Structure formats: C-alpha cells, structure tokens
Amino acid sequence: MLDFAQWRETYAHDVLGSSPKVTKALEFVRRIAGCDSSVLLTGETGTGKEVFARTIHRSSTRQGKAFIAVNCAAIPDTLIEAELFGYVKGAFTGAVNARAGKFAAAHGGTLFLDEIGDLPLPAQAKLLRVLEERAICPVGADHEIPVDVRIVAATHHDLEDMVERGTFRADLYFRISVLPLELPALRDRGEDILELAEAILARAAGRSVPAGLHDSAKAALRAHAWPGNVRELENAVSYTHLTLPTNREV
C-alpha cells in the first residue's frame, strides 16, 4: 500500500499546497479511495472543488472509466432532464437523433455534479429517483436503462440552510452527502499562498521549477484576502505573467 507521500504524488499531484488544512482534506480523500459512496464537496467559489473531485476519481476503483463533469448552474431548466438523462429520436422538436445524457456517459465511472445547489426542485426530484433506482429514463423513452455511476457533488451554497428554507430536498441532501468534505478558503491556508503563486507562475512561464517573486510581490500576495480563492490567485498571477515585458522575476 502506498504511503501518503507516494499516494499524493500518484493521485493528487494537481492539488497544490502543503498546509495542515489541505493535508487533512487529502488524507480524507485517501481514506475514502476504495469506497463507492457519494461525496459532497462544499466550500467557497474557487477553492478547487473540481480538482478534488478529479482526485477522488483518479484514486478510486473507477479510475479507468470516465469522469464526467456537469455544471448544474449552466443548464437551462428546460434542458436539465435531456442533458442528464439523454433523449430518444423525436422526443421533442429538434431531436432529430437520439443522444445519450451525462449519466450514460459516466457509466462505470464518476459523475461530478458541480453547483448542485442551483438545481431547481423538479430536477432535484428526478435526480433523486435516478440515484435511488440506479436507472435513467431518457426523455421520450418508454423504458429505463440501468446506470452505474459514483456521484461527487459540489456547491458553494449552504445546503442545510436551503433544506431548512425548502429550496433543496432533504432526501436528496442525505443521498449525496454520505461523505461530506469542506474545502478550506485560501485565507485560511495562508501558508500555501506563495507556494501556489510560484507554481502557477512557473506553469504559465513553461518552467519546471518555481519562478522567483520579489519581496514586495510576496508581501502583497500575503496581504490580500483572496475572496475568489485559488481561482482568483491563478487569474492574478497569470495576468501578471502575461503583462510582464520579459520573463524576469515578478
């Protein structure tokens, strides 16, 4: 069995940072690697939920199968059922050919439902039925198709609060949150900021070693609150690299 350092190098190399909070989160992922239960990733926008979802898949027994990511917030309400479960030819105007949905595409693998808190209630009910029955019924079909997927869901919303307010189904919440993992905000893992910035800068510059940062840049990075978390840091460092006149230290 791989020790933690070997496991991280093999399966979690995309997760940057060595702070205790990140290490704790990765240790949790490592412990559930052989489990097939649903995982709910929570945390602020930009904390790396999809990166962790891919790590969960990569380190699981489903690693050789598909990882399919769906942004639930980006699908119009009228298309959610067709997008997730597919449809048959002639199911509606414009359905000139049958199309498999995301569940079918993820069969045998992992389905990542990002921003699941943005799913409208009718879609939540249909999703719950699929998770309970382990079968989908494409739009316009008269029979169900068995599916075998592991669900990793993610949201920046407080789903427990949404359940209290009646905007998220309690039964679906309990179904997807068997293994909950809250990802830390960047401001709560400040010791990772410079490591992340140097790695991002090196990647942007096409280097295999960390790029140098001026002391003034380091101070500015530490002082910023980073409300957009790792995503905001990536954008800031990438922008800085692109606007530099040369590839010198930042």
TIFI-879823 format. One record per residue: x, y, z of N, C-alpha, C in turn. Coordinates in pm, 1 decimal, always signed. Each point is the difference from the previous one (the first is absolute). Last residue first. Example, Ala and Ser with C-alpha at 12.3 -4.5 7.8 and 13.67 -1.06 7.14 Angstrom:
2
<<+1285.0; -225.0; +708.0>; <+82.0; +119.0; +6.0>; <-77.0; +109.0; +73.0>>
<<+29.0; -572.0; -7.0>; <-89.0; +119.0; +0.0>; <+90.0; +120.0; +0.0>>
//
This chain:
250
<<+898.8; +3840.2; -1081.9>; <-118.5; +83.2; +19.0>; <+13.3; +76.6; +130.6>>
<<+402.7; -192.2; -348.7>; <-71.9; -17.6; +125.0>; <-118.4; +95.5; +6.3>>
<<+133.6; -94.2; -492.7>; <+78.5; +20.8; +119.9>; <-85.0; -21.8; +123.9>>
<<-73.2; -24.2; -507.5>; <-25.5; -109.8; +92.0>; <+82.1; +13.0; +127.2>>
<<-187.4; +424.5; -301.9>; <+93.0; -111.2; -16.6>; <-36.8; -107.1; +101.0>>
<<-277.2; +378.6; -35.3>; <+73.3; +17.9; -125.0>; <+98.9; -111.1; -28.5>>
<<-477.7; -53.2; +275.2>; <+141.8; +31.0; +20.9>; <+71.1; +17.8; -133.8>>
<<-466.0; -133.1; +63.3>; <+25.6; +142.9; -17.7>; <+143.7; +39.1; +28.1>>
<<-170.1; -453.3; +48.3>; <-27.5; +41.4; -137.4>; <+33.3; +146.3; -24.7>>
<<+39.9; -185.7; +441.4>; <+98.2; -58.8; -91.3>; <-19.0; +51.4; -142.2>>
<<-314.4; +128.8; +325.7>; <+130.1; +63.5; +25.3>; <+104.8; -52.3; -95.7>>
<<-421.0; -204.1; -7.0>; <-6.2; +134.3; -58.7>; <+133.8; +71.8; +16.8>>
<<-48.2; -416.6; +208.8>; <+6.7; -16.9; -145.2>; <-2.9; +134.8; -70.2>>
<<-59.5; -3.9; +466.0>; <+138.0; -35.1; -34.5>; <+15.4; -16.2; -150.9>>
<<-434.5; +86.8; +167.0>; <+88.5; +112.7; +29.2>; <+143.5; -28.9; -43.1>>
<<-328.6; -342.6; -34.8>; <-24.8; +106.6; -96.9>; <+96.1; +116.1; +20.0>>
<<+16.7; -353.7; +310.0>; <+44.3; -45.7; -132.0>; <-16.5; +110.6; -103.8>>
<<-174.9; +79.1; +428.6>; <+146.5; +2.5; +1.2>; <+55.6; -42.4; -135.0>>
<<-461.3; -34.3; +63.8>; <+39.0; +140.9; -8.5>; <+152.3; +12.6; -3.1>>
<<-176.2; -426.9; +68.0>; <-30.5; +44.6; -135.6>; <+41.4; +145.9; -19.6>>
<<+32.8; -197.1; +430.4>; <+107.2; -43.5; -89.9>; <-24.5; +47.2; -142.7>>
<<-291.1; +279.1; +324.1>; <+80.0; -117.2; +34.1>; <+103.3; -36.7; -107.0>>
<<-321.5; +382.5; +57.8>; <-23.9; -97.1; -106.8>; <+84.5; -124.0; +12.8>>
<<+40.6; +364.4; +306.2>; <-138.5; -46.8; +8.7>; <-35.9; -101.5; -108.2>>
<<+451.7; +216.1; +199.1>; <-33.6; -101.4; -99.8>; <-142.3; -53.9; +14.7>>
<<+293.1; +350.0; +244.6>; <-94.3; -94.4; +62.5>; <-40.6; -114.4; -92.4>>
<<+485.9; +291.4; +27.7>; <-130.5; -2.3; -65.5>; <-89.5; -108.0; +60.9>>
<<+465.1; +70.2; +126.4>; <-90.7; +99.5; +58.4>; <-141.2; -7.8; -57.9>>
<<+373.3; -272.0; -154.6>; <-39.2; -38.8; +135.6>; <-107.2; +91.8; +56.9>>
<<+185.7; +100.3; -422.2>; <-76.0; -124.3; -7.8>; <-49.5; -42.8; +137.5>>
<<+286.4; +370.6; -31.4>; <-131.7; +32.5; -54.5>; <-88.1; -124.4; -6.5>>
<<+449.1; -50.9; +131.9>; <-75.1; +72.0; +103.3>; <-141.5; +30.9; -47.4>>
<<+297.8; -193.6; -306.5>; <-35.9; -95.9; +104.7>; <-84.4; +65.9; +108.1>>
<<+180.4; +269.9; -335.4>; <-108.9; -81.6; -53.5>; <-46.1; -101.9; +104.3>>
<<+372.6; +263.4; +101.0>; <-119.6; +84.7; -2.2>; <-120.9; -77.4; -51.6>>
<<+425.2; -206.8; -4.5>; <-52.4; +10.3; +135.8>; <-127.3; +83.6; +4.1>>
<<+109.1; -256.6; -453.4>; <+59.4; +107.4; +78.7>; <-61.8; +2.6; +139.1>>
<<+34.5; -451.2; -294.2>; <-91.3; +109.5; +29.9>; <+75.3; +104.5; +81.8>>
<<+110.6; -452.4; -364.3>; <+30.3; +87.7; +111.3>; <-104.1; +109.4; +16.7>>
<<-88.4; -511.9; -194.0>; <+52.3; +129.4; -42.5>; <+21.5; +88.8; +121.6>>
<<+11.9; -563.1; -33.5>; <-71.4; +120.6; +40.5>; <+68.4; +126.9; -49.8>>
<<+58.5; -440.1; -292.5>; <+38.5; +38.6; +135.5>; <-73.3; +128.0; +36.5>>
<<-32.7; -199.2; -426.7>; <-21.5; -116.4; +84.7>; <+38.1; +28.4; +144.6>>
<<-203.7; +333.3; -419.7>; <+118.6; -47.7; +72.1>; <-35.3; -122.1; +82.7>>
<<-272.4; +320.5; -285.1>; <+49.9; -121.6; -62.2>; <+125.2; -53.6; +64.8>>
<<-296.8; +383.5; +117.7>; <+123.7; +30.8; -71.7>; <+59.1; -122.5; -68.2>>
<<-391.8; -31.7; +266.2>; <-30.6; +98.5; -103.0>; <+122.3; +32.0; -85.4>>
<<+52.9; -283.2; +373.0>; <-79.8; -66.2; -102.9>; <-30.6; +95.3; -115.7>>
<<+217.6; +172.7; +378.1>; <+88.9; -90.8; -71.7>; <-72.6; -69.6; -114.0>>
<<-252.2; +270.5; +288.3>; <+88.0; +81.7; -84.0>; <+94.8; -87.9; -80.8>>
<<-276.0; -207.8; +315.7>; <-81.6; +52.3; -109.8>; <+84.8; +80.2; -96.2>>
<<+205.0; -155.6; +392.9>; <-30.6; -112.9; -88.8>; <-81.0; +46.4; -120.1>>
<<+95.2; +315.2; +335.7>; <+122.5; -37.0; -71.0>; <-24.4; -114.7; -96.9>>
<<-356.7; +135.2; +279.8>; <+33.6; +105.7; -95.4>; <+123.2; -36.1; -81.7>>
<<-133.0; -289.6; +353.1>; <-93.6; -3.1; -111.8>; <+38.8; +101.4; -106.2>>
<<+243.7; +2.8; +396.7>; <+26.4; -125.2; -72.1>; <-88.8; -10.2; -123.3>>
<<-73.7; +359.7; +292.5>; <+122.0; +19.0; -78.2>; <+35.1; -125.6; -79.8>>
<<-382.9; -22.3; +287.5>; <-15.6; +101.9; -104.0>; <+125.0; +13.9; -86.5>>
<<-96.4; -288.5; +401.9>; <+6.0; -58.2; -134.5>; <+7.8; +105.6; -110.5>>
<<-51.3; +88.0; +476.1>; <+134.8; -49.8; -24.4>; <+15.6; -61.8; -138.5>>
<<-425.7; +159.5; +172.9>; <+90.0; +103.4; -48.8>; <+140.7; -47.2; -30.7>>
<<-479.1; -176.9; +90.5>; <+119.1; -82.2; -25.1>; <+108.2; +90.8; -57.3>>
<<-430.9; +161.8; +93.8>; <+18.3; -87.1; +116.2>; <+117.1; -96.3; -17.3>>
<<-142.7; +303.4; -342.0>; <+41.0; +83.9; +113.2>; <+23.2; -82.5; +126.6>>
<<-171.1; -205.9; -396.7>; <+142.6; +29.6; -11.5>; <+48.5; +84.1; +117.6>>
<<-410.8; -334.9; +73.2>; <+23.9; +121.3; -77.4>; <+149.4; +30.3; -0.4>>
<<-182.8; -512.6; +63.4>; <+31.4; +126.3; +66.5>; <+16.3; +115.4; -97.7>>
<<-330.2; -447.6; -34.6>; <+131.9; +45.8; -42.0>; <+28.6; +137.9; +58.8>>
<<-320.8; -443.3; +145.2>; <+2.7; +145.4; -18.1>; <+142.6; +43.2; -32.6>>
<<-306.6; -475.5; -33.7>; <+134.3; +56.7; +13.9>; <-6.6; +149.3; -28.4>>
<<-331.8; -488.6; +95.4>; <+16.4; +143.8; -20.4>; <+144.4; +45.9; +23.2>>
<<-296.4; -457.1; -112.6>; <+137.3; +32.6; +36.4>; <+23.2; +148.9; -25.8>>
<<-431.4; -149.3; -57.1>; <+45.5; -112.9; +81.3>; <+140.8; +25.7; +52.2>>
<<-336.9; +275.7; -274.0>; <+98.7; +43.7; +100.1>; <+43.0; -112.1; +93.0>>
<<-342.0; -15.9; -359.6>; <+127.4; +40.0; -61.4>; <+108.9; +32.0; +101.6>>
<<-448.4; -142.5; +130.8>; <+46.9; -96.4; -98.8>; <+138.7; +35.7; -53.2>>
<<-239.8; +287.8; +293.8>; <+54.4; -114.4; +72.9>; <+55.3; -105.7; -95.7>>
<<-208.6; +376.9; -192.1>; <+117.6; +42.6; +76.7>; <+63.1; -118.9; +72.3>>
<<-408.3; -62.1; -219.6>; <+111.2; +5.1; -94.0>; <+128.4; +40.4; +72.0>>
<<-395.5; -1.0; +249.5>; <+34.7; -137.8; -36.3>; <+115.6; -3.6; -99.9>>
<<-179.4; +421.0; +136.3>; <+73.9; -64.3; +108.2>; <+43.5; -140.6; -39.2>>
<<-80.6; +413.6; -348.7>; <-65.8; -117.3; +58.1>; <+87.9; -65.2; +106.4>>
<<-16.0; +527.8; -129.7>; <+75.5; -119.4; -37.5>; <-60.2; -117.5; +74.5>>
<<-184.5; +426.8; +54.2>; <+48.0; +17.0; -137.1>; <+92.0; -113.6; -44.8>>
<<-220.8; +104.8; +446.3>; <-83.3; -70.5; -95.4>; <+42.1; +15.3; -145.0>>
<<+195.5; +151.9; +437.6>; <-85.3; +97.3; -69.1>; <-88.4; -65.5; -106.1>>
<<+315.3; -258.5; +250.9>; <-86.5; +66.7; +98.9>; <-99.1; +93.6; -68.3>>
<<+328.1; -199.2; -264.5>; <-97.6; -100.7; +41.8>; <-98.1; +61.4; +98.6>>
<<+361.5; +262.0; -129.4>; <-97.0; -10.1; -109.0>; <-107.5; -103.8; +32.4>>
<<+359.8; +44.4; +295.8>; <-86.4; +117.2; +9.4>; <-106.9; -4.3; -108.8>>
<<+323.8; -328.7; -14.1>; <-82.6; -22.1; +118.7>; <-96.4; +116.8; +19.4>>
<<+321.9; +24.6; -345.2>; <-113.6; -85.5; -32.6>; <-88.7; -27.8; +121.6>>
<<+330.3; +397.9; -157.1>; <-22.8; -72.6; +124.4>; <-124.5; -86.2; -21.0>>
<<+334.2; +154.1; -414.8>; <-115.4; +34.8; +82.2>; <-0.1; -80.4; +130.0>>
<<+302.9; -50.6; -369.4>; <+47.2; +104.6; +90.6>; <-114.5; +47.0; +89.5>>
<<+99.0; -504.5; -249.3>; <-76.7; +123.6; +6.0>; <+69.8; +100.4; +90.6>>
<<+7.5; -547.8; -250.9>; <+69.9; +114.5; +58.4>; <-91.2; +121.9; -0.4>>
<<+40.9; -596.9; -64.5>; <-70.9; +126.1; -17.6>; <+77.7; +112.2; +68.0>>
<<+51.8; -528.0; -198.9>; <+71.9; +99.2; +78.3>; <-67.6; +133.1; -30.2>>
<<-133.3; -551.6; -81.6>; <-31.1; +142.0; -0.1>; <+96.4; +75.3; +90.0>>
<<+8.4; -477.5; -308.4>; <+24.1; +56.2; +133.1>; <-23.2; +149.6; -8.8>>
<<-226.1; -411.3; -310.9>; <+87.9; +116.4; +12.2>; <+23.0; +31.1; +147.3>>
<<-268.2; -340.0; -362.7>; <+88.3; -20.6; +115.1>; <+97.6; +117.1; +4.6>>
<<-517.9; -144.3; -232.5>; <+125.2; +75.1; -2.8>; <+77.6; -25.6; +129.2>>
<<-453.9; -198.2; -335.2>; <+81.7; -3.1; +122.2>; <+128.8; +81.4; -18.4>>
<<-474.7; +93.1; -243.7>; <+131.9; -56.0; -30.8>; <+83.1; +0.0; +128.4>>
<<-568.1; +10.5; -154.1>; <+114.1; +50.8; +75.7>; <+127.8; -74.2; -38.7>>
<<-469.9; +119.8; -298.9>; <+65.5; -100.0; +83.4>; <+120.7; +63.7; +69.8>>
<<-274.9; +211.2; -335.7>; <-102.0; -68.9; +77.7>; <+59.5; -110.4; +86.5>>
<<+167.9; +515.8; -229.0>; <+12.9; -146.3; +2.4>; <-110.3; -61.1; +84.9>>
<<+79.7; +480.5; -61.2>; <-69.5; -61.9; -112.5>; <+7.9; -151.0; -2.9>>
<<+369.5; +237.6; +271.9>; <-120.1; +72.9; -38.8>; <-60.2; -65.3; -124.0>>
<<+288.4; -314.3; +319.9>; <+20.4; +113.0; -90.8>; <-132.0; +66.0; -37.9>>
<<+124.3; -268.5; +442.3>; <-97.2; -12.8; -107.8>; <+19.8; +120.7; -90.8>>
<<+316.0; -295.3; +391.0>; <-46.9; +123.4; -61.7>; <-105.7; -32.4; -105.0>>
<<+229.9; -232.2; +484.8>; <-43.8; -16.1; -138.9>; <-51.0; +134.7; -50.2>>
<<+103.5; -134.0; +464.5>; <+119.3; -31.7; -79.1>; <-36.5; -31.3; -145.3>>
<<-278.1; +142.1; +395.4>; <-30.1; -113.9; -86.6>; <+121.4; -49.7; -77.9>>
<<+30.1; +379.7; +298.2>; <-62.4; -108.2; +76.1>; <-18.0; -125.5; -84.6>>
<<+170.2; +395.4; -195.7>; <+97.0; -47.1; +98.6>; <-56.4; -116.4; +81.1>>
<<-283.3; +214.1; -310.3>; <+107.2; -71.2; -70.3>; <+100.7; -57.2; +99.2>>
<<-341.6; +273.0; +169.9>; <-54.2; -127.6; -46.8>; <+107.3; -83.1; -70.6>>
<<+108.0; +439.9; +134.8>; <-12.9; -90.3; +114.8>; <-50.7; -136.7; -44.3>>
<<+15.7; +344.4; -319.0>; <+133.8; -48.6; +32.8>; <-5.8; -99.4; +115.0>>
<<-394.3; +219.9; -117.4>; <+36.3; -97.6; -103.1>; <+138.3; -58.4; +25.4>>
<<-152.7; +344.3; +284.7>; <-84.5; -118.8; +17.6>; <+37.8; -108.7; -100.0>>
<<+207.7; +420.8; -35.9>; <+48.7; -71.4; +117.8>; <-78.2; -129.5; +20.6>>
<<-140.3; +300.0; -331.6>; <+116.8; -77.2; -43.5>; <+59.6; -77.9; +116.1>>
<<-359.2; +292.7; +93.4>; <-45.1; -111.6; -84.6>; <+116.1; -88.1; -47.4>>
<<+110.1; +395.2; +261.1>; <-64.1; -109.6; +73.2>; <-50.9; -113.5; -88.9>>
<<+415.2; +296.5; -172.1>; <-136.9; +29.3; +43.3>; <-63.4; -123.6; +62.4>>
<<+537.0; +109.8; +1.1>; <-102.2; -79.4; -68.1>; <-139.0; +39.3; +50.1>>
<<+429.5; +166.6; +167.3>; <-74.0; +82.6; -94.7>; <-103.6; -79.0; -78.6>>
<<+316.0; -188.9; +318.3>; <-95.5; +83.2; +71.6>; <-83.0; +88.2; -90.6>>
<<+369.2; -272.2; -145.9>; <-125.6; -75.0; +10.1>; <-106.5; +80.4; +74.1>>
<<+481.2; +74.9; -192.5>; <-107.0; +96.8; +30.9>; <-136.2; -67.3; +6.4>>
<<+310.6; -330.8; -216.2>; <+45.1; +126.1; +58.2>; <-118.2; +94.7; +16.5>>
<<+83.6; -535.6; -63.2>; <-109.8; +95.0; -10.7>; <+39.1; +128.0; +72.7>>
<<+243.5; -461.4; -221.5>; <+22.9; +115.8; +86.4>; <-108.9; +102.9; -25.2>>
<<+82.2; -555.7; -69.8>; <-73.2; +115.7; -49.8>; <+15.9; +112.9; +101.7>>
<<+281.3; -485.7; -138.7>; <-40.4; +100.2; +97.8>; <-71.7; +115.2; -68.7>>
<<+37.7; -531.9; -175.8>; <+95.2; +96.7; +51.9>; <-60.7; +93.1; +103.0>>
<<-236.0; -344.7; -251.6>; <+120.5; -69.1; +45.8>; <+100.5; +92.4; +65.4>>
<<-332.8; +240.0; -306.6>; <-25.1; -137.5; +44.0>; <+131.2; -72.0; +33.3>>
<<-99.6; +464.3; -172.0>; <+81.4; -28.5; +117.6>; <-14.7; -143.2; +49.4>>
<<-249.4; +173.3; -371.1>; <+140.5; +22.3; -34.1>; <+92.8; -37.0; +115.4>>
<<-468.3; -12.4; +62.5>; <+43.3; -110.0; -86.0>; <+147.6; +13.1; -35.1>>
<<-193.5; +348.8; +244.6>; <+3.0; -122.6; +80.5>; <+49.8; -117.3; -83.0>>
<<-69.3; +418.2; -211.9>; <+122.0; -3.8; +80.6>; <+8.8; -125.8; +86.0>>
<<-300.4; -42.7; -440.9>; <+21.7; +106.3; +96.9>; <+127.9; -20.8; +79.8>>
<<-151.8; -144.7; -527.0>; <+22.6; -49.0; +136.2>; <+26.0; +118.1; +91.9>>
<<-295.4; -9.4; -466.5>; <+123.0; +48.6; +63.3>; <+9.2; -54.1; +141.9>>
<<-270.5; -44.8; -531.8>; <+6.4; -31.4; +142.5>; <+133.4; +50.0; +56.6>>
<<-221.5; +253.6; -419.6>; <+74.2; -122.0; +31.6>; <-4.4; -23.6; +150.4>>
<<-233.7; +358.1; -180.4>; <+5.5; -77.6; -124.2>; <+78.1; -129.3; +17.5>>
<<-239.3; +390.7; +287.6>; <+67.6; -124.9; +37.1>; <+4.0; -93.3; -120.6>>
<<-227.0; +426.7; -3.1>; <+144.9; +15.2; -9.5>; <+77.7; -124.8; +36.9>>
<<-477.6; +57.5; +199.0>; <+39.5; +71.4; -120.8>; <+150.5; +22.5; -0.1>>
<<-138.4; -413.7; +279.7>; <-48.8; +138.2; -1.2>; <+47.4; +64.8; -128.8>>
<<+59.7; -462.3; +64.2>; <-56.4; +26.9; +132.4>; <-58.9; +139.7; +9.5>>
<<+239.7; -247.6; -374.0>; <-138.1; +44.1; -8.1>; <-64.2; +33.8; +132.8>>
<<+414.0; -310.1; +31.4>; <-33.4; +71.9; -123.2>; <-149.7; +34.4; -1.6>>
<<+209.3; -55.0; +480.0>; <-11.0; -83.8; -119.0>; <-35.5; +87.4; -119.7>>
<<+293.4; +130.2; +468.0>; <-131.8; -2.8; -63.3>; <+4.1; -88.9; -123.5>>
<<+285.3; +143.0; +512.1>; <-3.4; -26.1; -142.4>; <-141.9; +1.8; -55.1>>
<<+178.9; +98.1; +460.5>; <-48.4; -135.1; -26.6>; <-6.9; -35.6; -148.3>>
<<+166.7; +433.2; +178.5>; <+44.3; -102.2; +94.9>; <-35.5; -141.8; -44.4>>
<<-131.9; +376.2; -264.1>; <+145.8; +5.5; +16.2>; <+49.7; -112.9; +90.3>>
<<-467.9; +63.9; -63.9>; <+62.1; -52.2; -122.4>; <+151.3; -5.0; +14.1>>
<<-242.9; +192.7; +354.9>; <-31.0; -142.3; -11.0>; <+66.8; -61.9; -122.6>>
<<+42.1; +472.3; +66.5>; <+71.5; -78.7; +101.5>; <-24.0; -149.8; -17.4>>
<<-177.7; +400.7; -248.8>; <+89.5; -97.5; -62.8>; <+67.3; -94.5; +99.0>>
<<-300.7; +376.2; +104.3>; <-72.0; -81.1; -98.2>; <+85.4; -110.6; -61.6>>
<<+179.3; +328.6; +311.5>; <-95.1; -90.1; +65.4>; <-66.5; -95.8; -98.1>>
<<+489.3; +184.3; -114.1>; <-135.4; +56.7; +11.2>; <-97.1; -102.7; +57.6>>
<<+529.9; +0.3; +105.2>; <-98.5; -67.0; -84.4>; <-136.6; +66.5; +16.8>>
<<+409.8; +105.7; +249.0>; <+10.5; +48.7; -137.6>; <-103.8; -61.0; -93.5>>
<<+74.0; -108.1; +472.0>; <-45.8; +138.6; -7.3>; <-3.9; +51.7; -142.6>>
<<+169.9; -436.5; +117.2>; <-146.7; +4.9; +10.3>; <-53.9; +141.7; -14.4>>
<<+440.3; -251.4; -185.7>; <-27.9; +121.5; +76.1>; <-151.0; +18.9; +3.4>>
<<+323.1; -454.7; -68.9>; <-119.4; +74.3; -40.4>; <-13.5; +122.4; +89.6>>
<<+377.7; -424.5; -158.5>; <-32.3; +116.7; +81.8>; <-119.0; +74.6; -58.6>>
<<+245.1; -522.4; -7.1>; <-84.3; +95.1; -72.1>; <-40.4; +112.5; +94.4>>
<<+361.4; -435.4; -71.9>; <-33.6; +104.4; +97.2>; <-75.8; +105.8; -78.5>>
<<+98.6; -558.3; -110.0>; <-16.0; +142.9; -29.5>; <-24.6; +83.4; +125.6>>
<<+287.7; -459.4; +40.9>; <-123.4; +36.0; -70.4>; <-11.6; +152.2; -10.7>>
<<+348.1; -236.2; +242.9>; <+14.9; -32.1; -141.3>; <-121.8; +34.3; -84.5>>
<<+19.0; +59.0; +483.4>; <+95.8; +88.7; -66.6>; <+16.2; -28.0; -149.1>>
<<-273.6; -185.6; +393.4>; <-59.4; +36.6; -128.5>; <+96.3; +81.0; -87.7>>
<<+81.1; -142.2; +456.8>; <+0.1; -121.0; -82.2>; <-59.6; +26.6; -138.3>>
<<+233.9; +415.5; +253.6>; <-103.5; -99.1; +29.6>; <+14.3; -123.7; -88.1>>
<<+249.9; +430.0; -6.6>; <+50.2; -91.3; +102.5>; <-99.7; -110.2; +35.1>>
<<-97.3; +342.1; -325.8>; <+129.1; -56.4; -39.7>; <+51.4; -103.0; +100.0>>
<<-399.0; +252.5; +93.6>; <-18.9; -97.6; -108.1>; <+130.6; -71.4; -32.5>>
<<+21.3; +345.3; +313.5>; <-81.7; -109.5; +54.3>; <-18.8; -108.4; -105.6>>
<<+206.9; +392.9; -137.3>; <+90.1; -78.9; +83.9>; <-74.1; -118.8; +60.2>>
<<-246.6; +314.2; -241.6>; <+82.2; -80.9; -90.8>; <+98.1; -87.0; +77.6>>
<<-257.5; +302.8; +244.5>; <-87.2; -102.5; -57.7>; <+78.8; -91.3; -93.4>>
<<+216.1; +376.2; +181.7>; <-15.9; -106.9; +98.6>; <-88.1; -111.9; -54.0>>
<<+48.9; +374.5; -268.7>; <+131.1; -63.5; +12.4>; <-8.1; -115.8; +99.9>>
<<-376.2; +275.4; -47.8>; <+13.8; -94.4; -111.3>; <+135.1; -70.8; +3.1>>
<<-85.8; +331.1; +330.6>; <-87.5; -117.0; +16.8>; <+11.6; -98.9; -116.1>>
<<+233.9; +441.4; +154.4>; <+57.6; -118.1; -64.3>; <-84.8; -124.5; +9.5>>
<<-75.8; +478.6; +142.6>; <+82.8; -75.3; +94.6>; <+53.0; -130.8; -57.6>>
<<-313.9; +358.3; -185.8>; <+143.0; +10.5; -28.3>; <+90.2; -77.3; +93.2>>
<<-477.1; +140.8; +176.6>; <+35.5; -4.3; -141.3>; <+151.2; +15.0; -15.4>>
<<-153.4; -196.7; +466.5>; <-21.9; +120.6; -78.3>; <+38.5; -21.4; -145.9>>
<<-161.9; -425.9; +279.0>; <+104.0; +101.6; +14.3>; <-29.5; +117.2; -90.7>>
<<-109.2; -576.1; +41.2>; <-51.3; +133.5; +26.1>; <+116.7; +96.2; +19.5>>
<<-138.8; -529.7; -196.8>; <+105.7; +98.4; +22.3>; <-63.2; +136.8; +18.6>>
<<-160.2; -540.9; +36.7>; <-44.4; +138.3; -16.3>; <+114.2; +92.3; +38.1>>
<<-82.5; -550.9; -168.8>; <+80.8; +99.6; +70.0>; <-60.0; +137.9; -27.0>>
<<-161.0; -565.7; -12.8>; <-3.1; +135.4; -53.8>; <+80.1; +95.4; +88.3>>
<<+133.4; -527.6; -19.2>; <-109.5; +85.6; +44.1>; <+11.3; +139.4; -60.0>>
<<+294.9; -404.8; -25.0>; <-77.4; +38.0; -117.5>; <-116.1; +93.3; +34.9>>
<<+536.3; -140.2; +193.0>; <-143.6; +2.4; +28.0>; <-74.8; +49.5; -122.7>>
<<+486.1; -26.7; +64.5>; <-58.7; -127.5; -37.5>; <-149.6; -8.0; +22.1>>
<<+250.4; +399.1; +109.7>; <+35.7; -37.0; -137.4>; <-68.9; -129.0; -44.8>>
<<+4.6; +274.1; +427.0>; <-124.0; -42.0; -67.6>; <+25.7; -50.1; -141.8>>
<<+357.4; +159.6; +284.6>; <-73.1; -99.4; +78.8>; <-122.5; -52.2; -73.2>>
<<+258.0; +354.1; -190.1>; <+73.2; -126.4; -4.6>; <-76.5; -110.6; +74.2>>
<<-164.3; +438.5; +19.0>; <-18.8; -57.1; -133.4>; <+68.8; -135.9; -10.4>>
<<+70.2; +243.1; +393.1>; <-138.3; -47.2; -6.5>; <-26.3; -67.2; -134.3>>
<<+408.7; +211.1; +56.0>; <-1.8; -123.7; +78.2>; <-140.4; -60.0; +2.6>>
<<+57.1; +419.5; -198.3>; <+52.0; -107.3; -84.9>; <+5.0; -133.2; +74.3>>
<<-131.1; +386.9; +237.8>; <-99.5; -29.3; -103.9>; <+45.7; -115.8; -88.1>>
<<+302.1; +161.3; +323.0>; <-112.4; -69.3; +63.8>; <-106.0; -38.8; -102.5>>
<<+362.1; +263.2; -145.2>; <+43.9; -136.2; +31.0>; <-112.0; -81.5; +62.4>>
<<-73.8; +455.1; -73.3>; <+1.0; -72.1; -126.9>; <+40.3; -145.5; +22.7>>
<<+15.0; +279.7; +373.3>; <-138.4; -12.2; -45.8>; <-9.0; -77.2; -132.0>>
<<+430.8; +108.7; +194.7>; <-72.5; -105.9; +73.1>; <-142.9; -20.5; -49.8>>
<<+351.4; +190.1; -355.7>; <-49.0; +42.9; +130.8>; <-72.1; -114.4; +68.8>>
<<+219.6; +41.3; -449.4>; <+42.3; -98.4; +99.9>; <-43.9; +39.3; +140.3>>
<<-97.4; +82.0; -583.8>; <-4.3; +46.8; +137.7>; <+36.0; -110.0; +97.3>>
<<-239.6; -65.3; -497.5>; <+117.1; +73.0; +46.4>; <-19.3; +47.8; +143.2>>
<<-194.0; -394.6; -356.0>; <-37.0; +77.7; +118.7>; <+125.6; +64.5; +56.3>>
<<+13.2; -301.8; -369.4>; <-60.7; +126.3; -42.5>; <-38.3; +88.8; +117.8>>
<<+181.2; -449.1; +43.6>; <+103.7; +95.2; -39.6>; <-56.3; +133.4; -46.0>>
<<-177.6; -447.1; +195.9>; <-43.5; +135.3; +38.1>; <+100.6; +106.9; -39.5>>
<<+52.5; -490.9; -76.4>; <-140.6; +29.9; -26.9>; <-41.3; +145.5; +22.3>>
<<+462.7; -178.7; +48.8>; <-61.7; -81.0; -104.5>; <-138.3; +51.3; -39.4>>
<<+252.5; +196.9; +356.2>; <+75.2; +19.0; -124.2>; <-66.7; -72.7; -115.9>>
<<-178.7; -61.0; +431.9>; <-23.2; +136.6; -47.8>; <+71.4; +24.5; -132.2>>
<<+69.1; -413.2; +215.2>; <-137.9; +10.8; -48.4>; <-25.4; +138.3; -57.2>>
<<+410.5; -75.2; +209.8>; <-6.4; -69.5; -128.7>; <-139.2; +9.8; -61.0>>
<<+58.7; +179.0; +431.2>; <+80.3; +76.8; -95.7>; <-5.1; -63.3; -138.8>>
<<-211.5; -227.3; +362.3>; <-70.5; +121.1; -39.7>; <+76.8; +78.6; -105.7>>
<<+88.8; -517.9; -5.4>; <-11.5; +91.5; +112.8>; <-57.3; +132.2; -51.8>>
<<-110.8; -485.5; -225.7>; <+78.1; +122.9; -8.0>; <-11.5; +80.3; +128.6>>
<<-33.0; -546.9; -41.6>; <-83.7; +120.0; +0.0>; <+87.4; +125.2; +0.0>>
//
